[in-house]
């Protein structure tokens, strides 16, 4: 549209330039053009139309007066009888009778008379610039209604489109066609007998393709079809207005506003309407110079290694654990991921708009963990700055081990407050490398009481949400408000020892298959029964639930909607030394409800524990380490959807007894 508008401006400038310059250049050279002749004729005609009352015996300076003709025509300049080619001069003359120039709008007078006189007087009409269209042809194209001339696949002008059998520009290229991209072109479907053009390819005796086309008439089965059409333009949009000098500005403003201004206005309106963050959007941070960045929350990538440039999503609670490979003597005091300031000296924009307020991250709590694992909360005085310190070449103190963000937001999606809690501890070369870190972010709505129970769907499960699990008591189903005390798996970590904790765990997320594990050292398997029970508790997790909700919002009171976890593992019935080698959860789910809005529902969950059938030494192949795995798989068991139909309605119409009176 911008190119068309610029082209129209260009043609309008050329038209106005030629029109006005043609009037001013009359008689300026040895010859005059048609525009000059027309301008002189109009001027003389307008002057002769003046009444005697409008005449003035004193001509005005710089006025061009016509020479009176012998025949008294008054519309053409008089010819020189001697053939000398004398010209009328500007200024006062000795003519006995002159006509005053009309006061109405007219073309500008020439300063000199043309050397060539017109041989024939044109019709004295004053051309109006506003009536001349700015298009080159002066008219718009007529819409094609003949199906034989319609071609939907003709995309290039004066060029044959491959396999476009209705393209009239295709000649010898038809022999190379393999098929017809458009086989039929139909006319107006509202007619009772609409025309239709059919195109197909045949094969010549030489093996080349030949075009076969025909135009025939279809028959419409519509009861309300149009039998006769006497107005073709009644089925098309009205022709748009041609751009002229008088309406060009209004048309230009109309079309440019709708094209160039619409996106800006829509973007501005959308930004103003939804200034707050929406679910899943990235949150913005404010730098020291006011520049905008993204709020990152480290998370594991393809491997267990931490990926620092992982954006945190608004309203998505996350718990991520990852590991870092560090060199203590080099990274203890220089690596930003180990420092407390990296997670506290951050400012977030409350919303997405440019003038949003800046919300600083407040320090909520700092917990110090000793080398033995005991934790002590540090009393905050507002000046905490515990930087990592390298005590010796093997131990680094005040290293960030865990980060917990709590963000308070308003119903409009604006961030109101951000607090961070940190766990600092010791890292040693002998037992703590690679370094394991945990990152958590939680969103809490402002001025809303804490919801003790979190659901994972309404009613069906949402993919990516944790399974709702609990335990049965004499009073019914009981579930913990802590999301960690749910059905979970071992977290992914490098060289994770099964018997040495603490272990990172991740909740089982609906619809997401997962595999993780740990390593078991054979020298630790001294007391077989004790190790077997300890390893089973590690694989299952603390407070292992035995029931899972069938829907994401199943109430605790509806015990029939809770699915029991089936297991066949019995340590007493196993061998004398039975060690669980793998823990697998097989969850079957189906789609429940209408086909339009089917809801995922868990119908069965089974626990499969595989133990050793021989000695661990043989299973490990002579190695002192064996791998223990834990996994979960979701299996859809939905039956094929069969749409149901009601019985075909029967028409039981009864007419009055005298409906056909007096005919029957």
WOGIFEN-V453377 format. One line per field, one symbol per residue. phi: phi as a letter, one per 30 degrees, with the letter a starting at -180 (. if undefined). burial: b if it has 9 or more other ideal C-beta (glycine too) atoms within 8 Angstrom, else e. A space follows every 10 residues. Layout:
phi: ???
burial: ???
This chain:
phi: .ddddddddd dddddddddd ddddcdidbd bbcddddddd dddddddddd dedcdbdcdd dicccddddd didicbdddd ddididcdcd jdbcddbbcd dddddbdddd cbdddccddb ddddbcdcdd dddddddiad ddddcdddcd bdcdcbdhad cdicdcdddd cddddcdcac dbcbbcdddd ddbddbccba ccbddcjcdb dbbabbcccc cddcdcdbbc bdddcbdddd dddbddcddd ddddddddcd cddddddddd dddbdddcei ddccccddci dcbcdcbead cdcdddcddc ddcdicdbbb bbbbcbcedc ceccdddccd ddccdbbcdd bdddcddccd dcddabcccd ddjdcbdddd bibdacddbd dbdcbbcicd cbbbcbccbc ddicdcabbb cbccacbbdd bccddcbbbb bbcbddhbdd ddbccbladd dcdjcdddba bcbeckdbbd dddddbdbbd ddadhdddcc cdcdbbddcd icdbbalacc dddddccddd dddddddddd jdhddcbbdd cdbddddcdd cccdddbcdb ddddddbccd cabbccccbb cbjdddbdcd bdcabbcccc cdcbdddddd iidcbbcccb abbccdbdde dbdcbddddc cccbcddcdc dcdb
burial: eeeebeebee bbeebbebbb ebbbbbbeee ebeebbbbbb bbbbbbbbeb eeeebeeebe eebbbbebbe eeeebbbbee eeeeeeebee eebeeeebbb bbeeebeebb ebbbbeebee eeebeeeebe ebebbeeeee eeeeeebeeb bebbeeeeeb bebbbbbebb eebbbebeeb ebeebbbeee bbebbbbbbb beebeeeebb bebebeebeb eeeebeeebe eeeeeeeeee ebbbbebbee bbeebbbebb bbeeeeeeee beeebbbeee bbbbbbeeee eeeebbbbbb eeeebbbeeb bbbbbbebbb bbbbebebee bbeebebbbb ebbbebbbbb bbeeebebbe bebebbbbbb eeeebeebee eeebeebbbb eeeebbbbbb bbbbbbbbbb eebbbbebbb bbbbbbbbee ebbbbbbbbb bbbbbbeeee eeeeebbeeb bbbebbbbbb bbeeeebbbe eebeebbbbb bbbeebbbbe eebbbbbbbb eeebebbbbb bbeebeebee bbbbbbbbbe beeebebbbb bbbbebeeee bbbebeeeee beeeeebbbb bbbbbbbbbb beeeeeebbb bbbbbbbbbe bbeeebeebb eeeebbebbb bbbbeebeee eeeeeeeeee eeeeeeeeee eeee
